[in-house]
Amino acid sequence: NLDFQRRIKLYMEHNNERFAPRADANSSATEVVYDRSTKLIREARQKYQEELDEKTAVLEEHLVRLHERESQTAEFHRSFLDFKREIALEAEYARTGKHIPPKKVVHYEELSIRKDEEVKVLRLENIKIENRIHAFEEQLKKKEQVAPNLHYIDFEQQKLENQQLHEKIEERNEELLKLRKKITTTVHILTHVNEKVHFVQGENLELKRQLAEVEKEVTELRNTLTKSKKERESLKSENVE
């Protein structure tokens, strides 16, 4: 038991003068030290047992009080549930004037009990969290007492990390700015290309229209030429006769 050993050590340090060996003609110094050490150990064990018995008695007393409080709380809770049940069974709907069905009352009671259990669990968890926070605060106080300069070291470390992070953010911002410029340039180029495509498409349409007119004129000229050839052939035939 580490606590028991610690108590023996403190007790022996406190009674250092009693523990010091004295010259004895009938026994050696080692035997004197052993006897006194054994006596001190017996005394320390007896004191530890007395303190343990005292704390055990206090604990049992608190447990008895706790059980009494739990019984009183359970009885009060049952009385409160009975009171709520009586009120609920006597209650009436405002519109119809009918009483609330007993099944619904039981359902509401079960729902309320489940909510109470959830609240108990949350309260217990809250107590555990508060104890952890208290333990962390105590550890922090001890660290502050043992090493008061750690705050400055942590601050400098955090400052360095923040500076490095700031530099990385600046680099990312520069990269984003370059990317935005590239995107803007690309958008301008695409816009110019689209305008040129529309212009070329317009020219193509105009050229197609002109080509259609030329083809029409060519067709008309071909028809005229064919007609002229026929007329000439007809005239030649008449002249021969």
C-alpha distance (Angstrom), angle and dihedral (degrees) to the residues before:
residue distance angle dihedral
N1 . . .
L2 3.80 . .
D3 3.78 93.1 .
F4 3.79 91.0 52.4
Q5 3.82 92.0 49.7
R6 3.80 90.6 48.5
R7 3.79 91.0 51.7
I8 3.84 90.9 49.8
K9 3.79 90.5 50.7
L10 3.80 93.0 50.1
Y11 3.77 91.6 45.3
M12 3.80 92.1 49.8
E13 3.80 92.1 47.4
H14 3.78 89.8 49.1
N15 3.81 90.8 50.8
N16 3.78 95.0 41.4
E17 3.79 93.1 134.3
R18 3.80 91.1 54.9
F19 3.76 89.6 47.8
A20 3.85 94.2 53.8
P21 3.84 112.7 105.3
R22 3.80 120.6 -114.1
A23 3.74 129.1 -157.3
D24 3.78 114.8 -98.6
A25 3.74 124.8 179.1
N26 3.85 94.4 -148.6
S27 3.87 99.3 45.7
S28 3.74 137.4 34.5
A29 3.80 124.0 -108.5
T30 3.80 89.9 -109.7
E31 3.78 93.0 58.5
V32 3.79 90.3 49.2
V33 3.78 91.2 52.0
Y34 3.81 91.4 46.9
D35 3.80 93.8 49.4
R36 3.76 93.3 48.5
S37 3.80 92.0 44.6
T38 3.79 90.1 51.6
K39 3.78 90.4 49.4
L40 3.78 91.7 49.5
I41 3.80 90.8 49.4
R42 3.81 91.1 51.1
E43 3.79 90.8 48.7
A44 3.81 91.6 47.5
R45 3.80 91.3 49.0
Q46 3.76 91.4 48.3
K47 3.80 91.3 49.5
Y48 3.78 91.4 46.8
Q49 3.82 90.7 49.6
E50 3.81 91.0 49.4
E51 3.80 91.0 50.8
L52 3.79 90.2 46.0
D53 3.81 91.6 50.9
E54 3.79 90.6 47.7
K55 3.80 92.6 50.3
T56 3.80 91.0 44.7
A57 3.79 90.0 53.4
V58 3.81 90.7 49.2
L59 3.80 90.0 48.4
E60 3.80 92.5 50.3
E61 3.79 89.9 48.8
H62 3.80 90.4 52.1
L63 3.80 90.5 47.3
V64 3.80 90.7 52.9
R65 3.80 90.3 50.3
L66 3.79 89.7 46.9
H67 3.80 92.1 52.6
E68 3.80 90.1 48.2
R69 3.80 90.9 50.5
E70 3.80 90.7 47.0
S71 3.82 90.9 51.0
Q72 3.80 91.2 48.1
T73 3.80 90.9 47.2
A74 3.81 92.4 48.7
E75 3.81 91.0 48.9
F76 3.81 91.6 48.0
H77 3.81 89.8 47.8
R78 3.82 91.8 51.4
S79 3.80 91.0 48.3
F80 3.78 90.6 49.0
L81 3.83 91.5 50.1
D82 3.80 90.5 49.5
F83 3.79 89.8 50.0
K84 3.80 92.3 49.8
R85 3.82 90.4 47.1
E86 3.82 91.7 53.1
I87 3.81 91.5 48.6
A88 3.82 91.7 47.0
L89 3.82 93.9 48.7
E90 3.80 91.1 50.2
A91 3.80 93.5 46.0
E92 3.81 120.0 104.3
Y93 3.80 133.8 -155.5
A94 3.79 110.9 -104.5
R95 3.81 94.6 -134.6
T96 3.81 103.3 38.9
G97 3.82 101.1 25.0
K98 3.81 90.3 -136.1
H99 3.79 124.5 136.7
I100 3.78 121.6 -109.1
P101 3.84 109.9 -96.8
P102 3.82 113.6 -106.8
K103 3.83 90.3 -125.4
K104 3.79 90.6 60.5
V105 3.79 90.9 46.8
V106 3.81 89.8 53.4
H107 3.79 90.0 46.7
Y108 3.81 91.2 52.2
E109 3.81 90.5 47.9
E110 3.80 91.9 52.2
L111 3.80 89.9 47.5
S112 3.81 90.5 50.0
I113 3.83 91.5 49.3
R114 3.82 90.9 51.6
K115 3.79 90.3 49.8
D116 3.81 90.4 49.8
E117 3.81 90.1 52.1
E118 3.80 90.1 50.1
V119 3.80 89.6 50.6
K120 3.81 90.2 51.2
V121 3.79 91.2 51.9
L122 3.80 91.3 47.8
R123 3.79 91.7 48.4
L124 3.80 91.0 50.8
E125 3.79 90.3 48.6
N126 3.79 89.5 48.5
I127 3.81 90.6 52.5
K128 3.81 90.3 50.3
I129 3.78 91.0 49.9
E130 3.81 91.7 48.5
N131 3.82 89.7 50.6
R132 3.79 90.2 50.5
I133 3.79 90.7 49.3
H134 3.79 90.0 49.7
A135 3.83 90.6 49.5
F136 3.80 91.1 49.2
E137 3.79 90.6 49.0
E138 3.79 90.3 51.4
Q139 3.80 90.8 49.3
L140 3.78 89.4 49.2
K141 3.81 91.3 51.2
K142 3.80 90.3 50.5
K143 3.78 91.2 49.5
E144 3.79 89.9 49.7
Q145 3.79 90.4 51.1
V146 3.80 94.4 45.9
A147 3.79 98.1 41.6
P148 3.80 113.7 16.8
N149 3.80 91.5 168.8
L150 3.80 92.6 61.9
H151 3.81 90.5 86.3
Y152 3.77 90.8 59.2
I153 3.82 91.0 46.6
D154 3.79 91.5 48.5
F155 3.80 90.2 47.2
E156 3.81 92.2 51.5
Q157 3.81 90.7 46.7
Q158 3.78 91.1 49.1
K159 3.79 90.0 46.7
L160 3.81 90.7 53.2
E161 3.79 92.1 47.6
N162 3.80 90.5 48.8
Q163 3.81 90.4 50.7
Q164 3.79 91.3 51.1
L165 3.78 90.7 47.2
H166 3.81 90.4 48.9
E167 3.80 90.3 52.6
K168 3.79 90.7 50.8
I169 3.80 90.1 49.8
E170 3.82 90.1 50.9
E171 3.79 90.3 50.8
R172 3.79 91.0 50.2
N173 3.82 90.3 48.1
E174 3.80 90.7 52.3
E175 3.79 90.6 49.3
L176 3.79 90.1 49.2
L177 3.82 90.8 49.5
K178 3.82 90.9 51.2
L179 3.78 90.3 47.6
R180 3.81 91.4 50.0
K181 3.82 90.2 50.9
K182 3.80 90.3 50.7
I183 3.78 90.5 48.6
T184 3.82 91.2 49.3
T185 3.82 91.4 49.2
T186 3.79 91.0 47.6
V187 3.81 90.7 49.8
H188 3.82 90.9 51.2
I189 3.80 91.1 48.9
L190 3.80 91.6 48.1
T191 3.80 90.4 48.7
H192 3.80 91.2 50.5
V193 3.81 91.1 47.0
N194 3.81 91.0 49.3
E195 3.79 90.9 50.5
K196 3.80 90.4 49.2
V197 3.80 90.9 48.0
H198 3.82 90.3 51.7
F199 3.81 90.0 48.3
V200 3.82 92.3 49.1
Q201 3.79 90.3 46.6
G202 3.79 88.8 52.5
E203 3.80 90.6 50.0
N204 3.80 90.4 48.2
L205 3.77 90.5 52.5
E206 3.81 90.6 50.2
L207 3.80 91.1 47.9
K208 3.79 90.9 48.8
R209 3.79 89.5 51.3
Q210 3.79 91.4 49.4
L211 3.83 90.7 46.1
A212 3.78 90.2 51.5
E213 3.82 89.9 52.2
V214 3.80 91.3 48.3
E215 3.79 91.6 48.4
K216 3.80 88.4 49.6
E217 3.80 91.4 51.3
V218 3.81 90.6 46.4
T219 3.78 90.1 50.9
E220 3.80 91.1 50.0
L221 3.81 90.9 47.9
R222 3.80 90.5 49.6
N223 3.76 90.3 50.8
T224 3.80 90.4 48.2
L225 3.80 91.4 48.0
T226 3.77 91.8 49.2
K227 3.79 90.6 49.4
S228 3.81 90.7 48.3
K229 3.80 91.1 51.1
K230 3.76 90.8 51.4
E231 3.79 91.5 49.3
R232 3.78 91.2 48.5
E233 3.77 91.6 49.9
S234 3.76 89.4 48.9
L235 3.82 91.2 51.2
K236 3.78 91.4 48.7
S237 3.77 90.2 52.6
E238 3.81 92.1 51.1
N239 3.83 92.2 48.6
V240 3.77 91.5 52.1
E241 3.77 92.1 54.7
